[in-house]
Amino acid sequence: MNFINEGLVASFAMLVIVLAEILIALFIARGGTHVPKIRKIAGLEAIEEAVGRATEMGRPITYTTGLGGIRDQYYYQTVAGLNILGHTAELAAKYGAKLLYFPYDPTIMPMAHEVMEQGYIRAGKQEAFNPENIIYLGGDQFPWAFGVLGTTYREQSAANIHMGPFWAESLILAEAGFYTGAIQVMGTANYHQIHFFVVASDYALIGEELMAAGAYLSKDPTQIGSLWGADFSKLTAIAIMLIGVILTAANVTALNDFLAL
Amino acid sequence: MSLVVKRYIPLAITFIMGFIMVIATYFLAPGTPARDATALLTATVDVLVVTAGAIGLVALLRHHLMNINKRGRFWQYSTITIIAVIIYLIIGLYGVATHEQRYMYASELFSWVYSNIYVHMDMTIFSLLAFFIASAAYRAFRLRSLEASVLLIVGSLMLLGRAPIGGVIWEGFPAIAEWLLTVPNAAGNRAITIGIAIGAISLAIRQLLGVERGYLGPER
């Protein structure tokens, strides 16, 4: 009798290994034995520059978290986008810039409200928070994207920040920022849209950089420890691939057989 | 609102639900009553979604009503939006109210409006994407740096390899395009995918353990 569902044995084994590596690194960092250093992520550092530029020009900042909601498999990207929204809101409050946020899915509106308000509270300017700057334009891909495009153009946004899951609307949003001369900071983990962001924006967060944003911005050793653990997981993945190449070249199918379990 | 309600209960729900989902995926066989029970649990999210839909509708109407009230920029379009939303809502509700299968029914008129008006407008704005791609490609393919030059060469080879005329000019173009797609592109793509997968697990662990909780709002 199998305890683990058929076809998921290797997946479960990998999950346990990755989980163990991340948890060990997380607890080591929390204990203070070793707090890893994290490299600078240019896209996240550039947000302050973008907010500062918008403040100087007296024009707003446009922010979206893509097409994600709370019920889909891309939720983790939306949450990462919301973490960066909180940081952007704090900077906007600190400098006195106007931040316009466009949720795609109404399920994230209450969370976005809380996150933005938290940013204004951290900056000591709760009274400056205006819930009307969270603008819902509808929950369908292209009407929403062109609503954001139109508003970006009409308001002449000086900074265009998009962090989350994006599909075919990514270039529409990027071009809107280009036409208003905005500084553009964008990030997604949808690999089929990363190249659009790399080409069309000033700074792009590629894949896992987006997920690391919350830990990076918090400067919390425990969270940074989990990123350190994820690096060990990547080394494990590379080691398994190398072993797989060697075993396959030697005509040994043991690893392939295990992965098929 | 107390910290228990605003912070600890959501964190407990997040941890318990995440734990249940892992157990269900790996240890409960599909089709068993226990697995079906967990599927039912996830369906409760729909209740939240319906409620949020109402919030979205109110937010949309409020935004456009305020724009009309203030005589903001292009307030006339806000009027059209509100009229369209109300008419479509009435058509939908009327269809539901007058049919036996009330909960999962789109009336003929509702479907007609969707297929013959909405879809065409949606496709019209979607088609504008072609022009955005052209203008972005023009900027991206300018020879400004070594990276941009590589992008230009690779992009040109891909175009020639994928367009029928490329194979007519030289039969090697399709093979080069195929190699670019399946070897260097696939290698880079898989590296990014592995990084994303591990990054997502790391983020999920931080959230399930309550280490990363910025999305929950102010701690007060």
Chai-1 contact restraints between the chains, C-beta under 6 A:
chainA,res_idxA,chainB,res_idxB,connection_type,confidence,min_distance_angstrom,max_distance_angstrom,comment,restraint_id
A,I4,B,Y26,contact,1.0,0.0,6.0,A-B,restraint_1
A,N5,B,Y26,contact,1.0,0.0,6.0,A-B,restraint_2
A,N5,B,A29,contact,1.0,0.0,6.0,A-B,restraint_3
A,L8,B,Y26,contact,1.0,0.0,6.0,A-B,restraint_4
A,F12,B,Y26,contact,1.0,0.0,6.0,A-B,restraint_5
A,V18,B,I201,contact,1.0,0.0,6.0,A-B,restraint_6
A,I22,B,S202,contact,1.0,0.0,6.0,A-B,restraint_7
A,I22,B,I205,contact,1.0,0.0,6.0,A-B,restraint_8
A,R71,B,V45,contact,1.0,0.0,6.0,A-B,restraint_9
A,Y76,B,A200,contact,1.0,0.0,6.0,A-B,restraint_10
A,Y76,B,L203,contact,1.0,0.0,6.0,A-B,restraint_11
A,V79,B,Y215,contact,1.0,0.0,6.0,A-B,restraint_12
A,L82,B,Y215,contact,1.0,0.0,6.0,A-B,restraint_13
A,N83,B,G214,contact,1.0,0.0,6.0,A-B,restraint_14
A,G86,B,G214,contact,1.0,0.0,6.0,A-B,restraint_15
A,P106,B,A52,contact,1.0,0.0,6.0,A-B,restraint_16
A,P106,B,G53,contact,1.0,0.0,6.0,A-B,restraint_17
A,P106,B,I55,contact,1.0,0.0,6.0,A-B,restraint_18
A,P106,B,G56,contact,1.0,0.0,6.0,A-B,restraint_19
A,T107,B,V49,contact,1.0,0.0,6.0,A-B,restraint_20
A,T107,B,A52,contact,1.0,0.0,6.0,A-B,restraint_21
A,M109,B,I55,contact,1.0,0.0,6.0,A-B,restraint_22
A,M111,B,Y215,contact,1.0,0.0,6.0,A-B,restraint_23
A,E114,B,G217,contact,1.0,0.0,6.0,A-B,restraint_24
A,Q118,B,G217,contact,1.0,0.0,6.0,A-B,restraint_25
A,Q118,B,P218,contact,1.0,0.0,6.0,A-B,restraint_26
A,I121,B,P218,contact,1.0,0.0,6.0,A-B,restraint_27
A,I135,B,H63,contact,1.0,0.0,6.0,A-B,restraint_28
A,Y136,B,G56,contact,1.0,0.0,6.0,A-B,restraint_29
A,Y136,B,A59,contact,1.0,0.0,6.0,A-B,restraint_30
A,Y136,B,L60,contact,1.0,0.0,6.0,A-B,restraint_31
A,F142,B,D122,contact,1.0,0.0,6.0,A-B,restraint_32
A,F142,B,I125,contact,1.0,0.0,6.0,A-B,restraint_33
A,F142,B,F126,contact,1.0,0.0,6.0,A-B,restraint_34
A,F146,B,I125,contact,1.0,0.0,6.0,A-B,restraint_35
A,R154,B,R73,contact,1.0,0.0,6.0,A-B,restraint_36
A,L171,B,F132,contact,1.0,0.0,6.0,A-B,restraint_37
A,L171,B,A136,contact,1.0,0.0,6.0,A-B,restraint_38
A,I172,B,F132,contact,1.0,0.0,6.0,A-B,restraint_39
A,E175,B,F132,contact,1.0,0.0,6.0,A-B,restraint_40
A,A189,B,I196,contact,1.0,0.0,6.0,A-B,restraint_41
A,Y191,B,N189,contact,1.0,0.0,6.0,A-B,restraint_42
A,Y191,B,I192,contact,1.0,0.0,6.0,A-B,restraint_43
A,V199,B,A140,contact,1.0,0.0,6.0,A-B,restraint_44
A,A200,B,A136,contact,1.0,0.0,6.0,A-B,restraint_45
A,G207,B,I192,contact,1.0,0.0,6.0,A-B,restraint_46
A,G207,B,G195,contact,1.0,0.0,6.0,A-B,restraint_47
A,G207,B,I196,contact,1.0,0.0,6.0,A-B,restraint_48
A,E208,B,G195,contact,1.0,0.0,6.0,A-B,restraint_49
A,E208,B,I196,contact,1.0,0.0,6.0,A-B,restraint_50
A,E208,B,G199,contact,1.0,0.0,6.0,A-B,restraint_51
A,M211,B,G199,contact,1.0,0.0,6.0,A-B,restraint_52
A,M211,B,A200,contact,1.0,0.0,6.0,A-B,restraint_53
A,M211,B,L203,contact,1.0,0.0,6.0,A-B,restraint_54
A,G214,B,E212,contact,1.0,0.0,6.0,A-B,restraint_55
A,G214,B,G214,contact,1.0,0.0,6.0,A-B,restraint_56
A,T222,B,V211,contact,1.0,0.0,6.0,A-B,restraint_57
A,Q223,B,R206,contact,1.0,0.0,6.0,A-B,restraint_58
A,Q223,B,V211,contact,1.0,0.0,6.0,A-B,restraint_59
A,Q223,B,E212,contact,1.0,0.0,6.0,A-B,restraint_60
A,S226,B,S202,contact,1.0,0.0,6.0,A-B,restraint_61
A,S226,B,R206,contact,1.0,0.0,6.0,A-B,restraint_62
A,A230,B,I198,contact,1.0,0.0,6.0,A-B,restraint_63
A,A230,B,S202,contact,1.0,0.0,6.0,A-B,restraint_64
A,S233,B,I198,contact,1.0,0.0,6.0,A-B,restraint_65
A,K234,B,I198,contact,1.0,0.0,6.0,A-B,restraint_66
A,A237,B,I194,contact,1.0,0.0,6.0,A-B,restraint_67
